[in-house]
Amino acid sequence: MWSIDRFEGEYALCENTVTEERCRIPKAQLPPGAREGSLLRRTPSGWQPAEEEARARRRALADRIRNLLGK
């Protein structure tokens, strides 16, 4: 799975969330709505949003914040 770190010109600079490998993906190859922080999965048909993983990450982050704040 890849995370969009930032955009530079016509490219999205991405990082593999497991190996920390980096790559540049042309904006034209990104799925609609991709933005900084979006999680992507490489498939035979191109880059696809990793929506389930993104939801799980948001839930985990919300849980950590609640635990830190004691709520």
mmCIF file of the N, C-alpha and C atoms, coordinates in Angstrom:
data_MODEL
# 
_entry.id   MODEL 
# 
loop_
_atom_site.group_PDB 
_atom_site.id 
_atom_site.type_symbol 
_atom_site.label_atom_id 
_atom_site.label_alt_id 
_atom_site.label_comp_id 
_atom_site.label_asym_id 
_atom_site.label_entity_id 
_atom_site.label_seq_id 
_atom_site.pdbx_PDB_ins_code 
_atom_site.Cartn_x 
_atom_site.Cartn_y 
_atom_site.Cartn_z 
_atom_site.occupancy 
_atom_site.B_iso_or_equiv 
_atom_site.pdbx_formal_charge 
_atom_site.auth_seq_id 
_atom_site.auth_comp_id 
_atom_site.auth_asym_id 
_atom_site.auth_atom_id 
_atom_site.pdbx_PDB_model_num 
ATOM 1   N N  . MET A 1 1  ? 0.855   -1.161 0.000   1.00 0.00 ? 1  MET A N  1 
ATOM 2   C CA . MET A 1 1  ? 0.000   0.000  0.000   1.00 0.00 ? 1  MET A CA 1 
ATOM 3   C C  . MET A 1 1  ? 0.905   1.230  0.000   1.00 0.00 ? 1  MET A C  1 
ATOM 4   N N  . TRP A 1 2  ? 0.439   2.279  -0.656  1.00 0.00 ? 2  TRP A N  1 
ATOM 5   C CA . TRP A 1 2  ? 1.208   3.510  -0.808  1.00 0.00 ? 2  TRP A CA 1 
ATOM 6   C C  . TRP A 1 2  ? 0.421   4.688  -0.248  1.00 0.00 ? 2  TRP A C  1 
ATOM 7   N N  . SER A 1 3  ? 1.143   5.646  0.309   1.00 0.00 ? 3  SER A N  1 
ATOM 8   C CA . SER A 1 3  ? 0.550   6.860  0.847   1.00 0.00 ? 3  SER A CA 1 
ATOM 9   C C  . SER A 1 3  ? 1.089   8.050  0.062   1.00 0.00 ? 3  SER A C  1 
ATOM 10  N N  . ILE A 1 4  ? 0.190   8.959  -0.341  1.00 0.00 ? 4  ILE A N  1 
ATOM 11  C CA . ILE A 1 4  ? 0.643   10.166 -1.031  1.00 0.00 ? 4  ILE A CA 1 
ATOM 12  C C  . ILE A 1 4  ? 1.206   11.111 0.018   1.00 0.00 ? 4  ILE A C  1 
ATOM 13  N N  . ASP A 1 5  ? 2.492   11.392 -0.091  1.00 0.00 ? 5  ASP A N  1 
ATOM 14  C CA . ASP A 1 5  ? 3.164   12.297 0.836   1.00 0.00 ? 5  ASP A CA 1 
ATOM 15  C C  . ASP A 1 5  ? 2.899   13.750 0.448   1.00 0.00 ? 5  ASP A C  1 
ATOM 16  N N  . ARG A 1 6  ? 3.101   14.062 -0.836  1.00 0.00 ? 6  ARG A N  1 
ATOM 17  C CA . ARG A 1 6  ? 2.899   15.432 -1.309  1.00 0.00 ? 6  ARG A CA 1 
ATOM 18  C C  . ARG A 1 6  ? 2.872   15.431 -2.831  1.00 0.00 ? 6  ARG A C  1 
ATOM 19  N N  . PHE A 1 7  ? 2.521   16.592 -3.372  1.00 0.00 ? 7  PHE A N  1 
ATOM 20  C CA . PHE A 1 7  ? 2.532   16.781 -4.822  1.00 0.00 ? 7  PHE A CA 1 
ATOM 21  C C  . PHE A 1 7  ? 3.653   17.738 -5.184  1.00 0.00 ? 7  PHE A C  1 
ATOM 22  N N  . GLU A 1 8  ? 4.345   17.421 -6.262  1.00 0.00 ? 8  GLU A N  1 
ATOM 23  C CA . GLU A 1 8  ? 5.361   18.310 -6.823  1.00 0.00 ? 8  GLU A CA 1 
ATOM 24  C C  . GLU A 1 8  ? 5.147   18.344 -8.321  1.00 0.00 ? 8  GLU A C  1 
ATOM 25  N N  . GLY A 1 9  ? 4.706   19.491 -8.807  1.00 0.00 ? 9  GLY A N  1 
ATOM 26  C CA . GLY A 1 9  ? 4.442   19.607 -10.230 1.00 0.00 ? 9  GLY A CA 1 
ATOM 27  C C  . GLY A 1 9  ? 3.361   18.638 -10.662 1.00 0.00 ? 9  GLY A C  1 
ATOM 28  N N  . GLU A 1 10 ? 3.666   17.844 -11.657 1.00 0.00 ? 10 GLU A N  1 
ATOM 29  C CA . GLU A 1 10 ? 2.702   16.890 -12.205 1.00 0.00 ? 10 GLU A CA 1 
ATOM 30  C C  . GLU A 1 10 ? 2.798   15.506 -11.571 1.00 0.00 ? 10 GLU A C  1 
ATOM 31  N N  . TYR A 1 11 ? 3.471   15.394 -10.421 1.00 0.00 ? 11 TYR A N  1 
ATOM 32  C CA . TYR A 1 11 ? 3.668   14.093 -9.788  1.00 0.00 ? 11 TYR A CA 1 
ATOM 33  C C  . TYR A 1 11 ? 3.193   14.091 -8.341  1.00 0.00 ? 11 TYR A C  1 
ATOM 34  N N  . ALA A 1 12 ? 2.751   12.915 -7.908  1.00 0.00 ? 12 ALA A N  1 
ATOM 35  C CA . ALA A 1 12 ? 2.493   12.662 -6.494  1.00 0.00 ? 12 ALA A CA 1 
ATOM 36  C C  . ALA A 1 12 ? 3.700   11.892 -5.972  1.00 0.00 ? 12 ALA A C  1 
ATOM 37  N N  . LEU A 1 13 ? 4.296   12.378 -4.907  1.00 0.00 ? 13 LEU A N  1 
ATOM 38  C CA . LEU A 1 13 ? 5.409   11.668 -4.274  1.00 0.00 ? 13 LEU A CA 1 
ATOM 39  C C  . LEU A 1 13 ? 4.813   10.782 -3.200  1.00 0.00 ? 13 LEU A C  1 
ATOM 40  N N  . CYS A 1 14 ? 5.069   9.483  -3.330  1.00 0.00 ? 14 CYS A N  1 
ATOM 41  C CA . CYS A 1 14 ? 4.414   8.491  -2.487  1.00 0.00 ? 14 CYS A CA 1 
ATOM 42  C C  . CYS A 1 14 ? 5.429   7.645  -1.736  1.00 0.00 ? 14 CYS A C  1 
ATOM 43  N N  . GLU A 1 15 ? 4.953   7.060  -0.636  1.00 0.00 ? 15 GLU A N  1 
ATOM 44  C CA . GLU A 1 15 ? 5.793   6.180  0.167   1.00 0.00 ? 15 GLU A CA 1 
ATOM 45  C C  . GLU A 1 15 ? 5.036   4.890  0.449   1.00 0.00 ? 15 GLU A C  1 
ATOM 46  N N  . ASN A 1 16 ? 5.740   3.776  0.307   1.00 0.00 ? 16 ASN A N  1 
ATOM 47  C CA . ASN A 1 16 ? 5.164   2.480  0.635   1.00 0.00 ? 16 ASN A CA 1 
ATOM 48  C C  . ASN A 1 16 ? 5.035   2.420  2.152   1.00 0.00 ? 16 ASN A C  1 
ATOM 49  N N  . THR A 1 17 ? 3.851   2.088  2.652   1.00 0.00 ? 17 THR A N  1 
ATOM 50  C CA . THR A 1 17 ? 3.606   2.115  4.099   1.00 0.00 ? 17 THR A CA 1 
ATOM 51  C C  . THR A 1 17 ? 4.283   0.969  4.842   1.00 0.00 ? 17 THR A C  1 
ATOM 52  N N  . VAL A 1 18 ? 4.785   -0.019 4.115   1.00 0.00 ? 18 VAL A N  1 
ATOM 53  C CA . VAL A 1 18 ? 5.453   -1.153 4.747   1.00 0.00 ? 18 VAL A CA 1 
ATOM 54  C C  . VAL A 1 18 ? 6.969   -1.051 4.603   1.00 0.00 ? 18 VAL A C  1 
ATOM 55  N N  . THR A 1 19 ? 7.426   -0.844 3.373   1.00 0.00 ? 19 THR A N  1 
ATOM 56  C CA . THR A 1 19 ? 8.868   -0.876 3.095   1.00 0.00 ? 19 THR A CA 1 
ATOM 57  C C  . THR A 1 19 ? 9.535   0.494  3.140   1.00 0.00 ? 19 THR A C  1 
ATOM 58  N N  . GLU A 1 20 ? 8.722   1.564  3.184   1.00 0.00 ? 20 GLU A N  1 
ATOM 59  C CA . GLU A 1 20 ? 9.200   2.947  3.148   1.00 0.00 ? 20 GLU A CA 1 
ATOM 60  C C  . GLU A 1 20 ? 9.868   3.308  1.822   1.00 0.00 ? 20 GLU A C  1 
ATOM 61  N N  . GLU A 1 21 ? 9.724   2.439  0.807   1.00 0.00 ? 21 GLU A N  1 
ATOM 62  C CA . GLU A 1 21 ? 10.202  2.758  -0.542  1.00 0.00 ? 21 GLU A CA 1 
ATOM 63  C C  . GLU A 1 21 ? 9.413   3.974  -1.037  1.00 0.00 ? 21 GLU A C  1 
ATOM 64  N N  . ARG A 1 22 ? 10.050  4.790  -1.866  1.00 0.00 ? 22 ARG A N  1 
ATOM 65  C CA . ARG A 1 22 ? 9.394   5.985  -2.396  1.00 0.00 ? 22 ARG A CA 1 
ATOM 66  C C  . ARG A 1 22 ? 9.265   5.880  -3.903  1.00 0.00 ? 22 ARG A C  1 
ATOM 67  N N  . CYS A 1 23 ? 8.222   6.533  -4.437  1.00 0.00 ? 23 CYS A N  1 
ATOM 68  C CA . CYS A 1 23 ? 8.048   6.569  -5.881  1.00 0.00 ? 23 CYS A CA 1 
ATOM 69  C C  . CYS A 1 23 ? 7.313   7.847  -6.275  1.00 0.00 ? 23 CYS A C  1 
ATOM 70  N N  . ARG A 1 24 ? 7.364   8.157  -7.566  1.00 0.00 ? 24 ARG A N  1 
ATOM 71  C CA . ARG A 1 24 ? 6.637   9.299  -8.130  1.00 0.00 ? 24 ARG A CA 1 
ATOM 72  C C  . ARG A 1 24 ? 5.570   8.739  -9.069  1.00 0.00 ? 24 ARG A C  1 
ATOM 73  N N  . ILE A 1 25 ? 4.349   9.188  -8.886  1.00 0.00 ? 25 ILE A N  1 
ATOM 74  C CA . ILE A 1 25 ? 3.248   8.739  -9.729  1.00 0.00 ? 25 ILE A CA 1 
ATOM 75  C C  . ILE A 1 25 ? 2.704   9.961  -10.471 1.00 0.00 ? 25 ILE A C  1 
ATOM 76  N N  . PRO A 1 26 ? 2.621   9.898  -11.792 1.00 0.00 ? 26 PRO A N  1 
ATOM 77  C CA . PRO A 1 26 ? 2.024   11.021 -12.526 1.00 0.00 ? 26 PRO A CA 1 
ATOM 78  C C  . PRO A 1 26 ? 0.589   11.260 -12.055 1.00 0.00 ? 26 PRO A C  1 
ATOM 79  N N  . LYS A 1 27 ? 0.235   12.532 -11.865 1.00 0.00 ? 27 LYS A N  1 
ATOM 80  C CA . LYS A 1 27 ? -1.117  12.869 -11.407 1.00 0.00 ? 27 LYS A CA 1 
ATOM 81  C C  . LYS A 1 27 ? -2.191  12.255 -12.297 1.00 0.00 ? 27 LYS A C  1 
ATOM 82  N N  . ALA A 1 28 ? -1.915  12.167 -13.584 1.00 0.00 ? 28 ALA A N  1 
ATOM 83  C CA . ALA A 1 28 ? -2.900  11.623 -14.529 1.00 0.00 ? 28 ALA A CA 1 
ATOM 84  C C  . ALA A 1 28 ? -3.236  10.163 -14.243 1.00 0.00 ? 28 ALA A C  1 
ATOM 85  N N  . GLN A 1 29 ? -2.369  9.451  -13.514 1.00 0.00 ? 29 GLN A N  1 
ATOM 86  C CA . GLN A 1 29 ? -2.610  8.039  -13.201 1.00 0.00 ? 29 GLN A CA 1 
ATOM 87  C C  . GLN A 1 29 ? -3.321  7.840  -11.867 1.00 0.00 ? 29 GLN A C  1 
ATOM 88  N N  . LEU A 1 30 ? -3.525  8.905  -11.121 1.00 0.00 ? 30 LEU A N  1 
ATOM 89  C CA . LEU A 1 30 ? -4.159  8.791  -9.802  1.00 0.00 ? 30 LEU A CA 1 
ATOM 90  C C  . LEU A 1 30 ? -5.675  8.685  -9.923  1.00 0.00 ? 30 LEU A C  1 
ATOM 91  N N  . PRO A 1 31 ? -6.302  8.008  -8.965  1.00 0.00 ? 31 PRO A N  1 
ATOM 92  C CA . PRO A 1 31 ? -7.769  7.956  -8.980  1.00 0.00 ? 31 PRO A CA 1 
ATOM 93  C C  . PRO A 1 31 ? -8.345  9.333  -8.648  1.00 0.00 ? 31 PRO A C  1 
ATOM 94  N N  . PRO A 1 32 ? -9.552  9.615  -9.128  1.00 0.00 ? 32 PRO A N  1 
ATOM 95  C CA . PRO A 1 32 ? -10.201 10.895 -8.804  1.00 0.00 ? 32 PRO A CA 1 
ATOM 96  C C  . PRO A 1 32 ? -10.284 11.087 -7.293  1.00 0.00 ? 32 PRO A C  1 
ATOM 97  N N  . GLY A 1 33 ? -10.030 12.303 -6.852  1.00 0.00 ? 33 GLY A N  1 
ATOM 98  C CA . GLY A 1 33 ? -10.137 12.625 -5.431  1.00 0.00 ? 33 GLY A CA 1 
ATOM 99  C C  . GLY A 1 33 ? -8.894  12.328 -4.622  1.00 0.00 ? 33 GLY A C  1 
ATOM 100 N N  . ALA A 1 34 ? -7.844  11.788 -5.239  1.00 0.00 ? 34 ALA A N  1 
ATOM 101 C CA . ALA A 1 34 ? -6.608  11.499 -4.498  1.00 0.00 ? 34 ALA A CA 1 
ATOM 102 C C  . ALA A 1 34 ? -5.992  12.811 -4.023  1.00 0.00 ? 34 ALA A C  1 
ATOM 103 N N  . ARG A 1 35 ? -5.532  12.809 -2.775  1.00 0.00 ? 35 ARG A N  1 
ATOM 104 C CA . ARG A 1 35 ? -4.918  14.012 -2.192  1.00 0.00 ? 35 ARG A CA 1 
ATOM 105 C C  . ARG A 1 35 ? -3.820  13.587 -1.227  1.00 0.00 ? 35 ARG A C  1 
ATOM 106 N N  . GLU A 1 36 ? -3.104  14.561 -0.676  1.00 0.00 ? 36 GLU A N  1 
ATOM 107 C CA . GLU A 1 36 ? -2.059  14.242 0.294   1.00 0.00 ? 36 GLU A CA 1 
ATOM 108 C C  . GLU A 1 36 ? -2.666  13.406 1.412   1.00 0.00 ? 36 GLU A C  1 
ATOM 109 N N  . GLY A 1 37 ? -1.974  12.324 1.761   1.00 0.00 ? 37 GLY A N  1 
ATOM 110 C CA . GLY A 1 37 ? -2.461  11.440 2.810   1.00 0.00 ? 37 GLY A CA 1 
ATOM 111 C C  . GLY A 1 37 ? -3.314  10.288 2.295   1.00 0.00 ? 37 GLY A C  1 
ATOM 112 N N  . SER A 1 38 ? -3.766  10.360 1.039   1.00 0.00 ? 38 SER A N  1 
ATOM 113 C CA . SER A 1 38 ? -4.569  9.262  0.482   1.00 0.00 ? 38 SER A CA 1 
ATOM 114 C C  . SER A 1 38 ? -3.746  7.982  0.437   1.00 0.00 ? 38 SER A C  1 
ATOM 115 N N  . LEU A 1 39 ? -4.420  6.866  0.692   1.00 0.00 ? 39 LEU A N  1 
ATOM 116 C CA . LEU A 1 39 ? -3.781  5.561  0.590   1.00 0.00 ? 39 LEU A CA 1 
ATOM 117 C C  . LEU A 1 39 ? -4.185  4.934  -0.734  1.00 0.00 ? 39 LEU A C  1 
ATOM 118 N N  . LEU A 1 40 ? -3.196  4.360  -1.422  1.00 0.00 ? 40 LEU A N  1 
ATOM 119 C CA . LEU A 1 40 ? -3.424  3.776  -2.737  1.00 0.00 ? 40 LEU A CA 1 
ATOM 120 C C  . LEU A 1 40 ? -2.918  2.349  -2.780  1.00 0.00 ? 40 LEU A C  1 
ATOM 121 N N  . ARG A 1 41 ? -3.538  1.596  -3.669  1.00 0.00 ? 41 ARG A N  1 
ATOM 122 C CA . ARG A 1 41 ? -3.125  0.212  -3.904  1.00 0.00 ? 41 ARG A CA 1 
ATOM 123 C C  . ARG A 1 41 ? -2.872  0.074  -5.402  1.00 0.00 ? 41 ARG A C  1 
ATOM 124 N N  . ARG A 1 42 ? -1.770  -0.563 -5.769  1.00 0.00 ? 42 ARG A N  1 
ATOM 125 C CA . ARG A 1 42 ? -1.458  -0.806 -7.182  1.00 0.00 ? 42 ARG A CA 1 
ATOM 126 C C  . ARG A 1 42 ? -2.192  -2.064 -7.620  1.00 0.00 ? 42 ARG A C  1 
ATOM 127 N N  . THR A 1 43 ? -2.967  -1.969 -8.689  1.00 0.00 ? 43 THR A N  1 
ATOM 128 C CA . THR A 1 43 ? -3.694  -3.116 -9.225  1.00 0.00 ? 43 THR A CA 1 
ATOM 129 C C  . THR A 1 43 ? -3.339  -3.255 -10.708 1.00 0.00 ? 43 THR A C  1 
ATOM 130 N N  . PRO A 1 44 ? -3.697  -4.374 -11.313 1.00 0.00 ? 44 PRO A N  1 
ATOM 131 C CA . PRO A 1 44 ? -3.433  -4.517 -12.753 1.00 0.00 ? 44 PRO A CA 1 
ATOM 132 C C  . PRO A 1 44 ? -4.088  -3.413 -13.592 1.00 0.00 ? 44 PRO A C  1 
ATOM 133 N N  . SER A 1 45 ? -5.178  -2.844 -13.102 1.00 0.00 ? 45 SER A N  1 
ATOM 134 C CA . SER A 1 45 ? -5.861  -1.779 -13.847 1.00 0.00 ? 45 SER A CA 1 
ATOM 135 C C  . SER A 1 45 ? -5.379  -0.383 -13.457 1.00 0.00 ? 45 SER A C  1 
ATOM 136 N N  . GLY A 1 46 ? -4.364  -0.287 -12.588 1.00 0.00 ? 46 GLY A N  1 
ATOM 137 C CA . GLY A 1 46 ? -3.817  1.014  -12.193 1.00 0.00 ? 46 GLY A CA 1 
ATOM 138 C C  . GLY A 1 46 ? -3.929  1.253  -10.698 1.00 0.00 ? 46 GLY A C  1 
ATOM 139 N N  . TRP A 1 47 ? -3.771  2.487  -10.303 1.00 0.00 ? 47 TRP A N  1 
ATOM 140 C CA . TRP A 1 47 ? -3.817  2.874  -8.892  1.00 0.00 ? 47 TRP A CA 1 
ATOM 141 C C  . TRP A 1 47 ? -5.255  3.022  -8.451  1.00 0.00 ? 47 TRP A C  1 
ATOM 142 N N  . GLN A 1 48 ? -5.580  2.396  -7.318  1.00 0.00 ? 48 GLN A N  1 
ATOM 143 C CA . GLN A 1 48 ? -6.938  2.436  -6.766  1.00 0.00 ? 48 GLN A CA 1 
ATOM 144 C C  . GLN A 1 48 ? -6.876  2.925  -5.325  1.00 0.00 ? 48 GLN A C  1 
ATOM 145 N N  . PRO A 1 49 ? -7.928  3.616  -4.863  1.00 0.00 ? 49 PRO A N  1 
ATOM 146 C CA . PRO A 1 49 ? -7.950  4.030  -3.457  1.00 0.00 ? 49 PRO A CA 1 
ATOM 147 C C  . PRO A 1 49 ? -8.010  2.807  -2.545  1.00 0.00 ? 49 PRO A C  1 
ATOM 148 N N  . ALA A 1 50 ? -7.287  2.850  -1.446  1.00 0.00 ? 50 ALA A N  1 
ATOM 149 C CA . ALA A 1 50 ? -7.318  1.783  -0.435  1.00 0.00 ? 50 ALA A CA 1 
ATOM 150 C C  . ALA A 1 50 ? -8.260  2.247  0.674   1.00 0.00 ? 50 ALA A C  1 
ATOM 151 N N  . GLU A 1 51 ? -9.544  2.286  0.348   1.00 0.00 ? 51 GLU A N  1 
ATOM 152 C CA . GLU A 1 51 ? -10.534 2.884  1.243   1.00 0.00 ? 51 GLU A CA 1 
ATOM 153 C C  . GLU A 1 51 ? -10.693 2.150  2.568   1.00 0.00 ? 51 GLU A C  1 
ATOM 154 N N  . GLU A 1 52 ? -10.730 0.830  2.537   1.00 0.00 ? 52 GLU A N  1 
ATOM 155 C CA . GLU A 1 52 ? -10.903 0.071  3.781   1.00 0.00 ? 52 GLU A CA 1 
ATOM 156 C C  . GLU A 1 52 ? -9.737  0.317  4.735   1.00 0.00 ? 52 GLU A C  1 
ATOM 157 N N  . GLU A 1 53 ? -8.513  0.309  4.201   1.00 0.00 ? 53 GLU A N  1 
ATOM 158 C CA . GLU A 1 53 ? -7.330  0.556  5.026   1.00 0.00 ? 53 GLU A CA 1 
ATOM 159 C C  . GLU A 1 53 ? -7.340  1.978  5.574   1.00 0.00 ? 53 GLU A C  1 
ATOM 160 N N  . ALA A 1 54 ? -7.787  2.932  4.763   1.00 0.00 ? 54 ALA A N  1 
ATOM 161 C CA . ALA A 1 54 ? -7.847  4.322  5.213   1.00 0.00 ? 54 ALA A CA 1 
ATOM 162 C C  . ALA A 1 54 ? -8.832  4.471  6.363   1.00 0.00 ? 54 ALA A C  1 
ATOM 163 N N  . ARG A 1 55 ? -10.000 3.817  6.249   1.00 0.00 ? 55 ARG A N  1 
ATOM 164 C CA . ARG A 1 55 ? -10.986 3.872  7.345   1.00 0.00 ? 55 ARG A CA 1 
ATOM 165 C C  . ARG A 1 55 ? -10.412 3.261  8.621   1.00 0.00 ? 55 ARG A C  1 
ATOM 166 N N  . ALA A 1 56 ? -9.724  2.136  8.482   1.00 0.00 ? 56 ALA A N  1 
ATOM 167 C CA . ALA A 1 56 ? -9.140  1.470  9.652   1.00 0.00 ? 56 ALA A CA 1 
ATOM 168 C C  . ALA A 1 56 ? -8.093  2.368  10.302  1.00 0.00 ? 56 ALA A C  1 
ATOM 169 N N  . ARG A 1 57 ? -7.287  3.044  9.493   1.00 0.00 ? 57 ARG A N  1 
ATOM 170 C CA . ARG A 1 57 ? -6.277  3.958  10.052  1.00 0.00 ? 57 ARG A CA 1 
ATOM 171 C C  . ARG A 1 57 ? -6.923  5.122  10.783  1.00 0.00 ? 57 ARG A C  1 
ATOM 172 N N  . ARG A 1 58 ? -7.997  5.692  10.205  1.00 0.00 ? 58 ARG A N  1 
ATOM 173 C CA . ARG A 1 58 ? -8.673  6.813  10.863  1.00 0.00 ? 58 ARG A CA 1 
ATOM 174 C C  . ARG A 1 58 ? -9.270  6.379  12.190  1.00 0.00 ? 58 ARG A C  1 
ATOM 175 N N  . ARG A 1 59 ? -9.879  5.170  12.218  1.00 0.00 ? 59 ARG A N  1 
ATOM 176 C CA . ARG A 1 59 ? -10.447 4.649  13.479  1.00 0.00 ? 59 ARG A CA 1 
ATOM 177 C C  . ARG A 1 59 ? -9.350  4.466  14.526  1.00 0.00 ? 59 ARG A C  1 
ATOM 178 N N  . ALA A 1 60 ? -8.230  3.878  14.126  1.00 0.00 ? 60 ALA A N  1 
ATOM 179 C CA . ALA A 1 60 ? -7.128  3.640  15.058  1.00 0.00 ? 60 ALA A CA 1 
ATOM 180 C C  . ALA A 1 60 ? -6.582  4.961  15.598  1.00 0.00 ? 60 ALA A C  1 
ATOM 181 N N  . LEU A 1 61 ? -6.456  5.958  14.724  1.00 0.00 ? 61 LEU A N  1 
ATOM 182 C CA . LEU A 1 61 ? -5.966  7.255  15.167  1.00 0.00 ? 61 LEU A CA 1 
ATOM 183 C C  . LEU A 1 61 ? -6.949  7.916  16.132  1.00 0.00 ? 61 LEU A C  1 
ATOM 184 N N  . ALA A 1 62 ? -8.236  7.836  15.833  1.00 0.00 ? 62 ALA A N  1 
ATOM 185 C CA . ALA A 1 62 ? -9.248  8.396  16.723  1.00 0.00 ? 62 ALA A CA 1 
ATOM 186 C C  . ALA A 1 62 ? -9.207  7.710  18.087  1.00 0.00 ? 62 ALA A C  1 
ATOM 187 N N  . ASP A 1 63 ? -9.020  6.398  18.110  1.00 0.00 ? 63 ASP A N  1 
ATOM 188 C CA . ASP A 1 63 ? -8.914  5.660  19.373  1.00 0.00 ? 63 ASP A CA 1 
ATOM 189 C C  . ASP A 1 63 ? -7.702  6.118  20.166  1.00 0.00 ? 63 ASP A C  1 
ATOM 190 N N  . ARG A 1 64 ? -6.579  6.300  19.486  1.00 0.00 ? 64 ARG A N  1 
ATOM 191 C CA . ARG A 1 64 ? -5.369  6.752  20.192  1.00 0.00 ? 64 ARG A CA 1 
ATOM 192 C C  . ARG A 1 64 ? -5.563  8.130  20.800  1.00 0.00 ? 64 ARG A C  1 
ATOM 193 N N  . ILE A 1 65 ? -6.210  9.009  20.051  1.00 0.00 ? 65 ILE A N  1 
ATOM 194 C CA . ILE A 1 65 ? -6.452  10.368 20.566  1.00 0.00 ? 65 ILE A CA 1 
ATOM 195 C C  . ILE A 1 65 ? -7.376  10.315 21.788  1.00 0.00 ? 65 ILE A C  1 
ATOM 196 N N  . ARG A 1 66 ? -8.444  9.497  21.701  1.00 0.00 ? 66 ARG A N  1 
ATOM 197 C CA . ARG A 1 66 ? -9.349  9.348  22.847  1.00 0.00 ? 66 ARG A CA 1 
ATOM 198 C C  . ARG A 1 66 ? -8.588  8.833  24.061  1.00 0.00 ? 66 ARG A C  1 
ATOM 199 N N  . ASN A 1 67 ? -7.721  7.853  23.851  1.00 0.00 ? 67 ASN A N  1 
ATOM 200 C CA . ASN A 1 67 ? -6.941  7.297  24.971  1.00 0.00 ? 67 ASN A CA 1 
ATOM 201 C C  . ASN A 1 67 ? -6.006  8.338  25.560  1.00 0.00 ? 67 ASN A C  1 
ATOM 202 N N  . LEU A 1 68 ? -5.383  9.128  24.715  1.00 0.00 ? 68 LEU A N  1 
ATOM 203 C CA . LEU A 1 68 ? -4.477  10.177 25.214  1.00 0.00 ? 68 LEU A CA 1 
ATOM 204 C C  . LEU A 1 68 ? -5.217  11.226 26.012  1.00 0.00 ? 68 LEU A C  1 
ATOM 205 N N  . LEU A 1 69 ? -6.426  11.546 25.572  1.00 0.00 ? 69 LEU A N  1 
ATOM 206 C CA . LEU A 1 69 ? -7.221  12.578 26.251  1.00 0.00 ? 69 LEU A CA 1 
ATOM 207 C C  . LEU A 1 69 ? -8.034  12.014 27.413  1.00 0.00 ? 69 LEU A C  1 
ATOM 208 N N  . GLY A 1 70 ? -8.006  10.699 27.589  1.00 0.00 ? 70 GLY A N  1 
ATOM 209 C CA . GLY A 1 70 ? -8.721  10.070 28.680  1.00 0.00 ? 70 GLY A CA 1 
ATOM 210 C C  . GLY A 1 70 ? -10.230 10.077 28.513  1.00 0.00 ? 70 GLY A C  1 
ATOM 211 N N  . LYS A 1 71 ? -10.697 10.016 27.296  1.00 0.00 ? 71 LYS A N  1 
ATOM 212 C CA . LYS A 1 71 ? -12.155 10.040 27.040  1.00 0.00 ? 71 LYS A CA 1 
ATOM 213 C C  . LYS A 1 71 ? -12.648 8.692  26.652  1.00 0.00 ? 71 LYS A C  1 
# 
